[in-house]
Amino acid sequence: MAFSIPPLPYGYDGLVAKGLSKEQLTYHFDKHHQGYVVKLNAAAATNEALAKKSIEEIIGTEKGPIFNLAAQIFNHTFFWNSLSPNGGGEPKGKIGDAINASFGSFDKFKDEFTNAAVGHFGSGWAWLVKDGNNNLKVYQSHDAATPLTEGLKPILTCDVWEHAYYVDYRNDRAAYIKTFWNAVNWEFAESNL
């Protein structure tokens, strides 16, 4: 197979204490994330040029269904790394300083990000990104869209497709976003600065 995804950075039950069940993670990772990989590999099996590209190269050069599959693989891998069994709390160090410099305070950033995530219409993603001027900002992308195509550097993301939370929270996206804040991986975010 040309494409694969790394295993979860924690076990399927790694975020239970944070509010995401083993069933939720198993369903999300094995059915949705892995499903994009299976479909992209099927496309690559009949397209040698596609099979030779990286996920990022596909995102930068393809459109339509092939782009969607690659972007969803990238976005989901980024999402799993944005969470940690040891996550949550307020960011410290460089990421904390960068958030304070760009938003005025962590609370202002958290409110803006939460509003973007909860209020996002339909399926998509809420992101913390860095722009070309090294400022952090909150960004929303719809469906499989990714900040990579907009010249933005992803720092952190929250999946707001219903499949990310439906097992545990049904249609209560706001409750899921509260759980997200309990599990944010600030070390990963800082590594992306």
Biotite code that builds the C-alpha atoms (Angstrom):
import biotite.structure as struc

atoms = struc.array([
    struc.Atom([0.000, 0.000, 0.000], chain_id="A", res_id=1, res_name="MET", atom_name="CA", element="C"),
    struc.Atom([1.235, 3.452, -0.869], chain_id="A", res_id=2, res_name="ALA", atom_name="CA", element="C"),
    struc.Atom([-0.368, 5.213, 2.105], chain_id="A", res_id=3, res_name="PHE", atom_name="CA", element="C"),
    struc.Atom([-0.767, 4.406, 5.768], chain_id="A", res_id=4, res_name="SER", atom_name="CA", element="C"),
    struc.Atom([-1.376, 6.256, 8.999], chain_id="A", res_id=5, res_name="ILE", atom_name="CA", element="C"),
    struc.Atom([0.601, 6.059, 12.204], chain_id="A", res_id=6, res_name="PRO", atom_name="CA", element="C"),
    struc.Atom([-1.062, 4.344, 15.139], chain_id="A", res_id=7, res_name="PRO", atom_name="CA", element="C"),
    struc.Atom([-2.794, 6.541, 17.671], chain_id="A", res_id=8, res_name="LEU", atom_name="CA", element="C"),
    struc.Atom([-0.219, 8.271, 19.883], chain_id="A", res_id=9, res_name="PRO", atom_name="CA", element="C"),
    struc.Atom([-2.055, 6.668, 22.843], chain_id="A", res_id=10, res_name="TYR", atom_name="CA", element="C"),
    struc.Atom([-4.260, 3.598, 23.091], chain_id="A", res_id=11, res_name="GLY", atom_name="CA", element="C"),
    struc.Atom([-7.905, 3.540, 22.071], chain_id="A", res_id=12, res_name="TYR", atom_name="CA", element="C"),
    struc.Atom([-8.691, 3.986, 25.771], chain_id="A", res_id=13, res_name="ASP", atom_name="CA", element="C"),
    struc.Atom([-6.035, 6.673, 26.240], chain_id="A", res_id=14, res_name="GLY", atom_name="CA", element="C"),
    struc.Atom([-8.505, 9.559, 26.432], chain_id="A", res_id=15, res_name="LEU", atom_name="CA", element="C"),
    struc.Atom([-11.202, 7.902, 28.540], chain_id="A", res_id=16, res_name="VAL", atom_name="CA", element="C"),
    struc.Atom([-10.184, 9.916, 31.599], chain_id="A", res_id=17, res_name="ALA", atom_name="CA", element="C"),
    struc.Atom([-10.458, 13.072, 29.469], chain_id="A", res_id=18, res_name="LYS", atom_name="CA", element="C"),
    struc.Atom([-13.994, 12.267, 28.288], chain_id="A", res_id=19, res_name="GLY", atom_name="CA", element="C"),
    struc.Atom([-13.581, 10.376, 25.001], chain_id="A", res_id=20, res_name="LEU", atom_name="CA", element="C"),
    struc.Atom([-14.520, 6.713, 25.197], chain_id="A", res_id=21, res_name="SER", atom_name="CA", element="C"),
    struc.Atom([-12.671, 3.764, 23.735], chain_id="A", res_id=22, res_name="LYS", atom_name="CA", element="C"),
    struc.Atom([-15.676, 3.174, 21.477], chain_id="A", res_id=23, res_name="GLU", atom_name="CA", element="C"),
    struc.Atom([-15.548, 6.764, 20.190], chain_id="A", res_id=24, res_name="GLN", atom_name="CA", element="C"),
    struc.Atom([-11.834, 6.624, 19.381], chain_id="A", res_id=25, res_name="LEU", atom_name="CA", element="C"),
    struc.Atom([-12.043, 3.150, 17.846], chain_id="A", res_id=26, res_name="THR", atom_name="CA", element="C"),
    struc.Atom([-14.955, 4.160, 15.628], chain_id="A", res_id=27, res_name="TYR", atom_name="CA", element="C"),
    struc.Atom([-13.336, 7.455, 14.612], chain_id="A", res_id=28, res_name="HIS", atom_name="CA", element="C"),
    struc.Atom([-9.868, 6.032, 13.952], chain_id="A", res_id=29, res_name="PHE", atom_name="CA", element="C"),
    struc.Atom([-10.711, 2.626, 12.454], chain_id="A", res_id=30, res_name="ASP", atom_name="CA", element="C"),
    struc.Atom([-13.796, 3.517, 10.449], chain_id="A", res_id=31, res_name="LYS", atom_name="CA", element="C"),
    struc.Atom([-13.275, 7.115, 9.402], chain_id="A", res_id=32, res_name="HIS", atom_name="CA", element="C"),
    struc.Atom([-9.550, 7.875, 9.422], chain_id="A", res_id=33, res_name="HIS", atom_name="CA", element="C"),
    struc.Atom([-8.568, 4.426, 8.168], chain_id="A", res_id=34, res_name="GLN", atom_name="CA", element="C"),
    struc.Atom([-11.412, 4.560, 5.641], chain_id="A", res_id=35, res_name="GLY", atom_name="CA", element="C"),
    struc.Atom([-9.802, 7.550, 3.909], chain_id="A", res_id=36, res_name="TYR", atom_name="CA", element="C"),
    struc.Atom([-6.534, 5.611, 3.674], chain_id="A", res_id=37, res_name="VAL", atom_name="CA", element="C"),
    struc.Atom([-8.248, 2.552, 2.166], chain_id="A", res_id=38, res_name="VAL", atom_name="CA", element="C"),
    struc.Atom([-9.932, 4.705, -0.493], chain_id="A", res_id=39, res_name="LYS", atom_name="CA", element="C"),
    struc.Atom([-6.752, 6.644, -1.314], chain_id="A", res_id=40, res_name="LEU", atom_name="CA", element="C"),
    struc.Atom([-4.817, 3.391, -1.650], chain_id="A", res_id=41, res_name="ASN", atom_name="CA", element="C"),
    struc.Atom([-7.501, 2.076, -4.000], chain_id="A", res_id=42, res_name="ALA", atom_name="CA", element="C"),
    struc.Atom([-7.057, 5.185, -6.158], chain_id="A", res_id=43, res_name="ALA", atom_name="CA", element="C"),
    struc.Atom([-3.256, 4.878, -6.007], chain_id="A", res_id=44, res_name="ALA", atom_name="CA", element="C"),
    struc.Atom([-3.432, 1.236, -7.120], chain_id="A", res_id=45, res_name="ALA", atom_name="CA", element="C"),
    struc.Atom([-4.528, 2.420, -10.561], chain_id="A", res_id=46, res_name="THR", atom_name="CA", element="C"),
    struc.Atom([-2.498, 5.638, -10.647], chain_id="A", res_id=47, res_name="ASN", atom_name="CA", element="C"),
    struc.Atom([1.267, 5.194, -10.332], chain_id="A", res_id=48, res_name="GLU", atom_name="CA", element="C"),
    struc.Atom([1.943, 8.940, -10.223], chain_id="A", res_id=49, res_name="ALA", atom_name="CA", element="C"),
    struc.Atom([-0.438, 9.338, -7.304], chain_id="A", res_id=50, res_name="LEU", atom_name="CA", element="C"),
    struc.Atom([1.186, 6.449, -5.442], chain_id="A", res_id=51, res_name="ALA", atom_name="CA", element="C"),
    struc.Atom([4.552, 8.236, -5.593], chain_id="A", res_id=52, res_name="LYS", atom_name="CA", element="C"),
    struc.Atom([3.302, 11.434, -3.950], chain_id="A", res_id=53, res_name="LYS", atom_name="CA", element="C"),
    struc.Atom([3.285, 12.260, -0.257], chain_id="A", res_id=54, res_name="SER", atom_name="CA", element="C"),
    struc.Atom([0.042, 13.253, 1.456], chain_id="A", res_id=55, res_name="ILE", atom_name="CA", element="C"),
    struc.Atom([1.215, 16.876, 1.491], chain_id="A", res_id=56, res_name="GLU", atom_name="CA", element="C"),
    struc.Atom([2.070, 16.740, -2.235], chain_id="A", res_id=57, res_name="GLU", atom_name="CA", element="C"),
    struc.Atom([-1.393, 15.402, -3.003], chain_id="A", res_id=58, res_name="ILE", atom_name="CA", element="C"),
    struc.Atom([-2.950, 18.201, -0.947], chain_id="A", res_id=59, res_name="ILE", atom_name="CA", element="C"),
    struc.Atom([-0.935, 20.734, -2.939], chain_id="A", res_id=60, res_name="GLY", atom_name="CA", element="C"),
    struc.Atom([-1.619, 19.312, -6.408], chain_id="A", res_id=61, res_name="THR", atom_name="CA", element="C"),
    struc.Atom([-4.914, 17.411, -6.508], chain_id="A", res_id=62, res_name="GLU", atom_name="CA", element="C"),
    struc.Atom([-8.552, 18.484, -6.460], chain_id="A", res_id=63, res_name="LYS", atom_name="CA", element="C"),
    struc.Atom([-11.873, 16.777, -5.826], chain_id="A", res_id=64, res_name="GLY", atom_name="CA", element="C"),
    struc.Atom([-12.179, 13.367, -4.166], chain_id="A", res_id=65, res_name="PRO", atom_name="CA", element="C"),
    struc.Atom([-8.420, 12.635, -4.179], chain_id="A", res_id=66, res_name="ILE", atom_name="CA", element="C"),
    struc.Atom([-7.683, 15.941, -2.443], chain_id="A", res_id=67, res_name="PHE", atom_name="CA", element="C"),
    struc.Atom([-10.462, 15.244, 0.070], chain_id="A", res_id=68, res_name="ASN", atom_name="CA", element="C"),
    struc.Atom([-9.027, 11.839, 0.987], chain_id="A", res_id=69, res_name="LEU", atom_name="CA", element="C"),
    struc.Atom([-5.464, 13.130, 1.427], chain_id="A", res_id=70, res_name="ALA", atom_name="CA", element="C"),
    struc.Atom([-6.566, 16.210, 3.349], chain_id="A", res_id=71, res_name="ALA", atom_name="CA", element="C"),
    struc.Atom([-8.727, 14.136, 5.689], chain_id="A", res_id=72, res_name="GLN", atom_name="CA", element="C"),
    struc.Atom([-5.770, 11.821, 6.338], chain_id="A", res_id=73, res_name="ILE", atom_name="CA", element="C"),
    struc.Atom([-3.563, 14.820, 7.145], chain_id="A", res_id=74, res_name="PHE", atom_name="CA", element="C"),
    struc.Atom([-6.206, 16.604, 9.231], chain_id="A", res_id=75, res_name="ASN", atom_name="CA", element="C"),
    struc.Atom([-7.011, 13.508, 11.286], chain_id="A", res_id=76, res_name="HIS", atom_name="CA", element="C"),
    struc.Atom([-3.372, 12.653, 11.967], chain_id="A", res_id=77, res_name="THR", atom_name="CA", element="C"),
    struc.Atom([-2.893, 16.255, 13.104], chain_id="A", res_id=78, res_name="PHE", atom_name="CA", element="C"),
    struc.Atom([-5.998, 16.010, 15.278], chain_id="A", res_id=79, res_name="PHE", atom_name="CA", element="C"),
    struc.Atom([-4.863, 12.849, 17.110], chain_id="A", res_id=80, res_name="TRP", atom_name="CA", element="C"),
    struc.Atom([-1.593, 14.578, 17.921], chain_id="A", res_id=81, res_name="ASN", atom_name="CA", element="C"),
    struc.Atom([-3.474, 17.665, 19.136], chain_id="A", res_id=82, res_name="SER", atom_name="CA", element="C"),
    struc.Atom([-4.836, 15.539, 22.003], chain_id="A", res_id=83, res_name="LEU", atom_name="CA", element="C"),
    struc.Atom([-3.004, 13.872, 24.874], chain_id="A", res_id=84, res_name="SER", atom_name="CA", element="C"),
    struc.Atom([-3.873, 11.820, 27.966], chain_id="A", res_id=85, res_name="PRO", atom_name="CA", element="C"),
    struc.Atom([-1.686, 14.368, 29.805], chain_id="A", res_id=86, res_name="ASN", atom_name="CA", element="C"),
    struc.Atom([-3.170, 17.382, 28.045], chain_id="A", res_id=87, res_name="GLY", atom_name="CA", element="C"),
    struc.Atom([-5.405, 20.223, 29.051], chain_id="A", res_id=88, res_name="GLY", atom_name="CA", element="C"),
    struc.Atom([-4.952, 23.212, 31.288], chain_id="A", res_id=89, res_name="GLY", atom_name="CA", element="C"),
    struc.Atom([-3.450, 26.509, 30.246], chain_id="A", res_id=90, res_name="GLU", atom_name="CA", element="C"),
    struc.Atom([-0.490, 26.559, 27.879], chain_id="A", res_id=91, res_name="PRO", atom_name="CA", element="C"),
    struc.Atom([2.881, 27.528, 29.304], chain_id="A", res_id=92, res_name="LYS", atom_name="CA", element="C"),
    struc.Atom([6.186, 28.432, 27.708], chain_id="A", res_id=93, res_name="GLY", atom_name="CA", element="C"),
    struc.Atom([6.491, 29.612, 24.114], chain_id="A", res_id=94, res_name="LYS", atom_name="CA", element="C"),
    struc.Atom([2.999, 28.518, 23.080], chain_id="A", res_id=95, res_name="ILE", atom_name="CA", element="C"),
    struc.Atom([1.461, 30.322, 26.057], chain_id="A", res_id=96, res_name="GLY", atom_name="CA", element="C"),
    struc.Atom([3.459, 33.460, 25.262], chain_id="A", res_id=97, res_name="ASP", atom_name="CA", element="C"),
    struc.Atom([2.499, 33.295, 21.574], chain_id="A", res_id=98, res_name="ALA", atom_name="CA", element="C"),
    struc.Atom([-1.202, 32.915, 22.405], chain_id="A", res_id=99, res_name="ILE", atom_name="CA", element="C"),
    struc.Atom([-1.066, 35.843, 24.828], chain_id="A", res_id=100, res_name="ASN", atom_name="CA", element="C"),
    struc.Atom([0.751, 38.002, 22.261], chain_id="A", res_id=101, res_name="ALA", atom_name="CA", element="C"),
    struc.Atom([-1.731, 37.218, 19.476], chain_id="A", res_id=102, res_name="SER", atom_name="CA", element="C"),
    struc.Atom([-5.017, 37.136, 21.424], chain_id="A", res_id=103, res_name="PHE", atom_name="CA", element="C"),
    struc.Atom([-4.352, 39.207, 24.546], chain_id="A", res_id=104, res_name="GLY", atom_name="CA", element="C"),
    struc.Atom([-4.951, 36.291, 26.909], chain_id="A", res_id=105, res_name="SER", atom_name="CA", element="C"),
    struc.Atom([-5.535, 32.560, 26.935], chain_id="A", res_id=106, res_name="PHE", atom_name="CA", element="C"),
    struc.Atom([-9.176, 33.135, 27.935], chain_id="A", res_id=107, res_name="ASP", atom_name="CA", element="C"),
    struc.Atom([-9.768, 35.346, 24.870], chain_id="A", res_id=108, res_name="LYS", atom_name="CA", element="C"),
    struc.Atom([-8.181, 32.726, 22.629], chain_id="A", res_id=109, res_name="PHE", atom_name="CA", element="C"),
    struc.Atom([-10.175, 29.921, 24.246], chain_id="A", res_id=110, res_name="LYS", atom_name="CA", element="C"),
    struc.Atom([-13.430, 31.852, 23.760], chain_id="A", res_id=111, res_name="ASP", atom_name="CA", element="C"),
    struc.Atom([-12.669, 32.609, 20.105], chain_id="A", res_id=112, res_name="GLU", atom_name="CA", element="C"),
    struc.Atom([-11.625, 29.018, 19.353], chain_id="A", res_id=113, res_name="PHE", atom_name="CA", element="C"),
    struc.Atom([-14.616, 27.587, 21.217], chain_id="A", res_id=114, res_name="THR", atom_name="CA", element="C"),
    struc.Atom([-17.008, 29.875, 19.337], chain_id="A", res_id=115, res_name="ASN", atom_name="CA", element="C"),
    struc.Atom([-15.441, 28.850, 16.019], chain_id="A", res_id=116, res_name="ALA", atom_name="CA", element="C"),
    struc.Atom([-15.667, 25.151, 16.875], chain_id="A", res_id=117, res_name="ALA", atom_name="CA", element="C"),
    struc.Atom([-19.168, 25.152, 18.355], chain_id="A", res_id=118, res_name="VAL", atom_name="CA", element="C"),
    struc.Atom([-20.567, 27.604, 15.820], chain_id="A", res_id=119, res_name="GLY", atom_name="CA", element="C"),
    struc.Atom([-19.031, 25.999, 12.734], chain_id="A", res_id=120, res_name="HIS", atom_name="CA", element="C"),
    struc.Atom([-21.868, 25.227, 10.353], chain_id="A", res_id=121, res_name="PHE", atom_name="CA", element="C"),
    struc.Atom([-21.759, 21.668, 9.090], chain_id="A", res_id=122, res_name="GLY", atom_name="CA", element="C"),
    struc.Atom([-18.683, 19.461, 9.004], chain_id="A", res_id=123, res_name="SER", atom_name="CA", element="C"),
    struc.Atom([-15.141, 20.718, 9.313], chain_id="A", res_id=124, res_name="GLY", atom_name="CA", element="C"),
    struc.Atom([-12.322, 21.782, 11.545], chain_id="A", res_id=125, res_name="TRP", atom_name="CA", element="C"),
    struc.Atom([-11.366, 24.521, 13.993], chain_id="A", res_id=126, res_name="ALA", atom_name="CA", element="C"),
    struc.Atom([-7.681, 25.395, 13.897], chain_id="A", res_id=127, res_name="TRP", atom_name="CA", element="C"),
    struc.Atom([-5.073, 27.477, 15.632], chain_id="A", res_id=128, res_name="LEU", atom_name="CA", element="C"),
    struc.Atom([-2.770, 28.579, 12.821], chain_id="A", res_id=129, res_name="VAL", atom_name="CA", element="C"),
    struc.Atom([0.223, 30.833, 12.274], chain_id="A", res_id=130, res_name="LYS", atom_name="CA", element="C"),
    struc.Atom([0.025, 33.274, 9.373], chain_id="A", res_id=131, res_name="ASP", atom_name="CA", element="C"),
    struc.Atom([2.827, 34.663, 7.220], chain_id="A", res_id=132, res_name="GLY", atom_name="CA", element="C"),
    struc.Atom([3.451, 37.441, 9.743], chain_id="A", res_id=133, res_name="ASN", atom_name="CA", element="C"),
    struc.Atom([3.991, 34.903, 12.567], chain_id="A", res_id=134, res_name="ASN", atom_name="CA", element="C"),
    struc.Atom([0.695, 35.847, 14.204], chain_id="A", res_id=135, res_name="ASN", atom_name="CA", element="C"),
    struc.Atom([-1.545, 33.154, 15.621], chain_id="A", res_id=136, res_name="LEU", atom_name="CA", element="C"),
    struc.Atom([-5.187, 33.174, 14.643], chain_id="A", res_id=137, res_name="LYS", atom_name="CA", element="C"),
    struc.Atom([-8.267, 30.982, 14.780], chain_id="A", res_id=138, res_name="VAL", atom_name="CA", element="C"),
    struc.Atom([-9.244, 29.521, 11.439], chain_id="A", res_id=139, res_name="TYR", atom_name="CA", element="C"),
    struc.Atom([-12.148, 27.327, 10.303], chain_id="A", res_id=140, res_name="GLN", atom_name="CA", element="C"),
    struc.Atom([-12.069, 24.934, 7.395], chain_id="A", res_id=141, res_name="SER", atom_name="CA", element="C"),
    struc.Atom([-15.061, 23.197, 5.887], chain_id="A", res_id=142, res_name="HIS", atom_name="CA", element="C"),
    struc.Atom([-15.295, 19.512, 5.063], chain_id="A", res_id=143, res_name="ASP", atom_name="CA", element="C"),
    struc.Atom([-11.772, 18.280, 4.196], chain_id="A", res_id=144, res_name="ALA", atom_name="CA", element="C"),
    struc.Atom([-10.203, 21.717, 3.655], chain_id="A", res_id=145, res_name="ALA", atom_name="CA", element="C"),
    struc.Atom([-6.906, 22.347, 5.384], chain_id="A", res_id=146, res_name="THR", atom_name="CA", element="C"),
    struc.Atom([-4.900, 25.488, 6.214], chain_id="A", res_id=147, res_name="PRO", atom_name="CA", element="C"),
    struc.Atom([-1.996, 24.109, 4.162], chain_id="A", res_id=148, res_name="LEU", atom_name="CA", element="C"),
    struc.Atom([-3.696, 25.293, 0.969], chain_id="A", res_id=149, res_name="THR", atom_name="CA", element="C"),
    struc.Atom([-4.092, 28.819, 2.374], chain_id="A", res_id=150, res_name="GLU", atom_name="CA", element="C"),
    struc.Atom([-0.432, 29.397, 3.255], chain_id="A", res_id=151, res_name="GLY", atom_name="CA", element="C"),
    struc.Atom([-1.163, 28.963, 6.951], chain_id="A", res_id=152, res_name="LEU", atom_name="CA", element="C"),
    struc.Atom([0.863, 26.810, 9.327], chain_id="A", res_id=153, res_name="LYS", atom_name="CA", element="C"),
    struc.Atom([-1.316, 24.520, 11.459], chain_id="A", res_id=154, res_name="PRO", atom_name="CA", element="C"),
    struc.Atom([-0.545, 24.613, 15.170], chain_id="A", res_id=155, res_name="ILE", atom_name="CA", element="C"),
    struc.Atom([-3.525, 22.778, 16.701], chain_id="A", res_id=156, res_name="LEU", atom_name="CA", element="C"),
    struc.Atom([-6.874, 21.445, 15.470], chain_id="A", res_id=157, res_name="THR", atom_name="CA", element="C"),
    struc.Atom([-10.225, 20.189, 16.671], chain_id="A", res_id=158, res_name="CYS", atom_name="CA", element="C"),
    struc.Atom([-12.301, 17.897, 14.466], chain_id="A", res_id=159, res_name="ASP", atom_name="CA", element="C"),
    struc.Atom([-15.895, 19.158, 14.448], chain_id="A", res_id=160, res_name="VAL", atom_name="CA", element="C"),
    struc.Atom([-17.341, 16.542, 12.109], chain_id="A", res_id=161, res_name="TRP", atom_name="CA", element="C"),
    struc.Atom([-20.144, 14.700, 13.922], chain_id="A", res_id=162, res_name="GLU", atom_name="CA", element="C"),
    struc.Atom([-18.217, 11.444, 13.693], chain_id="A", res_id=163, res_name="HIS", atom_name="CA", element="C"),
    struc.Atom([-15.653, 12.953, 16.101], chain_id="A", res_id=164, res_name="ALA", atom_name="CA", element="C"),
    struc.Atom([-18.112, 13.071, 18.974], chain_id="A", res_id=165, res_name="TYR", atom_name="CA", element="C"),
    struc.Atom([-21.411, 11.392, 18.120], chain_id="A", res_id=166, res_name="TYR", atom_name="CA", element="C"),
    struc.Atom([-20.819, 8.152, 20.045], chain_id="A", res_id=167, res_name="VAL", atom_name="CA", element="C"),
    struc.Atom([-20.105, 10.012, 23.293], chain_id="A", res_id=168, res_name="ASP", atom_name="CA", element="C"),
    struc.Atom([-22.007, 13.267, 22.923], chain_id="A", res_id=169, res_name="TYR", atom_name="CA", element="C"),
    struc.Atom([-24.670, 12.630, 20.244], chain_id="A", res_id=170, res_name="ARG", atom_name="CA", element="C"),
    struc.Atom([-25.410, 16.067, 18.770], chain_id="A", res_id=171, res_name="ASN", atom_name="CA", element="C"),
    struc.Atom([-24.009, 18.085, 21.702], chain_id="A", res_id=172, res_name="ASP", atom_name="CA", element="C"),
    struc.Atom([-20.954, 19.603, 20.059], chain_id="A", res_id=173, res_name="ARG", atom_name="CA", element="C"),
    struc.Atom([-20.508, 22.120, 22.887], chain_id="A", res_id=174, res_name="ALA", atom_name="CA", element="C"),
    struc.Atom([-20.035, 19.303, 25.442], chain_id="A", res_id=175, res_name="ALA", atom_name="CA", element="C"),
    struc.Atom([-17.471, 17.702, 23.132], chain_id="A", res_id=176, res_name="TYR", atom_name="CA", element="C"),
    struc.Atom([-15.541, 20.982, 22.832], chain_id="A", res_id=177, res_name="ILE", atom_name="CA", element="C"),
    struc.Atom([-15.339, 21.161, 26.647], chain_id="A", res_id=178, res_name="LYS", atom_name="CA", element="C"),
    struc.Atom([-13.767, 17.716, 26.526], chain_id="A", res_id=179, res_name="THR", atom_name="CA", element="C"),
    struc.Atom([-11.342, 18.893, 23.837], chain_id="A", res_id=180, res_name="PHE", atom_name="CA", element="C"),
    struc.Atom([-10.003, 21.553, 26.213], chain_id="A", res_id=181, res_name="TRP", atom_name="CA", element="C"),
    struc.Atom([-9.355, 18.862, 28.833], chain_id="A", res_id=182, res_name="ASN", atom_name="CA", element="C"),
    struc.Atom([-7.113, 16.983, 26.416], chain_id="A", res_id=183, res_name="ALA", atom_name="CA", element="C"),
    struc.Atom([-5.305, 19.672, 24.369], chain_id="A", res_id=184, res_name="VAL", atom_name="CA", element="C"),
    struc.Atom([-1.703, 18.679, 23.721], chain_id="A", res_id=185, res_name="ASN", atom_name="CA", element="C"),
    struc.Atom([0.128, 21.963, 24.291], chain_id="A", res_id=186, res_name="TRP", atom_name="CA", element="C"),
    struc.Atom([3.525, 20.317, 23.776], chain_id="A", res_id=187, res_name="GLU", atom_name="CA", element="C"),
    struc.Atom([2.486, 19.313, 20.252], chain_id="A", res_id=188, res_name="PHE", atom_name="CA", element="C"),
    struc.Atom([1.140, 22.818, 19.621], chain_id="A", res_id=189, res_name="ALA", atom_name="CA", element="C"),
    struc.Atom([4.421, 24.349, 20.778], chain_id="A", res_id=190, res_name="GLU", atom_name="CA", element="C"),
    struc.Atom([6.409, 21.992, 18.539], chain_id="A", res_id=191, res_name="SER", atom_name="CA", element="C"),
    struc.Atom([4.502, 23.407, 15.561], chain_id="A", res_id=192, res_name="ASN", atom_name="CA", element="C"),
    struc.Atom([5.407, 27.021, 16.282], chain_id="A", res_id=193, res_name="LEU", atom_name="CA", element="C"),
])
